[in-house]
Amino acid sequence: MPHRKDLKSVVHNFLGTYTSRYSDNDGWWVFGLAEPQLADARLDLLSTLNDVHDPLSAATQLAQLRFSEQLAKAKIPGSFVREAHLTVTRSPEPSRGQVNGRWCDGHIFTFAVRVVSDHGKTFEEKRSIFVAPHNATIELRSTRRT
């Protein structure tokens, strides 16, 4: 039987899955593609975005999909969740990090998820990762692309 306390693991697993290299759009890492638009983005994880017009829309749709997948894996009904948001912030100062073994300029992005259960309990977690703007000459395209 599902418990609302299992939302803690849903939040943790969602962030791990969503911020991984497996978050791609047509084989390219979605965060590199959406890097200019991601700074100070707030994504609703419960609504459904049907049209993907730009990299931020793709990142939003992927977040919604990954969150619903984690709820399903934990066997938690959507009715247990009153609200769920992902806030993405970009560090003001540039940073350097490696992309496929090559140093690139980018920023540290912090992904903060906040889920409120139907009983009012809040579950929150943050994760920070280095994101460089998309560069097809450095990045490797995933073979999973459609």
C-alpha positions, -999 to +999 in steps of 0.1 A: +000+000+000+015+034-010+023+059+017+027+097+014+060+094+032+073+076+000+071+110-017+106+116-002+120+089-023+100+101-054+116+135-050+151+121-046+148+096-075+132+123-098+161+146-093+186+119-099+169+107-131+161+141-144+195+157-140+213+127-156+228+125-191+197+105-201+177+136-202+179+143-239+160+159-267+167+142-301+199+127-286+213+160-273+215+168-236+183+189-230+200+212-204+228+222-228+201+230-254+179+249-229+208+265-211+200+301-220+163+297-210+168+276-179+181+304-156+153+312-131+128+287-146+099+274-126+084+242-140+050+228-129+054+191-127+017+182-125+003+200-156+007+185-190+026+203-217+016+189-251+034+212-276+072+213-277+083+245-294+117+251-279+143+236-257+127+249-225+094+232-235+112+200-241+129+202-207+096+210-190+078+181-208+107+157-198+104+169-162+067+162-161+073+127-177+101+118-152+081+129-122+050+109-133+072+079-139+086+081-104+051+084-089+041+053-109+072+033-098+064+041-061+027+032-068+017+067-054-015+080-069-015+115-083-042+124-059-016+122-031+001+153-046-013+188-042+015+206-059+049+198-074+073+223-088+109+223-101+128+256-098+160+259-118+186+286-110+218+295-126+248+307-107+256+343-115+293+336-120+305+315-150+322+282-143+344+258-161+337+221-164+343+191-185+322+179-214+334+146-229+369+153-215+372+189-228+370+220-207+341+243-214+326+275-201+292+272-185+274+277-152+264+257-121+226+251-122+207+242-091+175+221-095+152+224-065+121+203-064+092+210-040+063+186-036+033+192-013+011+162-004-026+164-002-022+164+036+001+195+034+034+179+041+063+193+021+091+173+005+121+192-009+155+184-024+182+202-044+209+191-068+235+211-085+252+203-118+275+219-144+258+229-176+276+242-207+257+256-237+251+231-264+281+225-287+277+198-313+314+197-319+321+186-284+290+167-273+282+132-282+247+125-295+229+097-278+220+067-299+186+067-282+173+096-303+141+091-323 
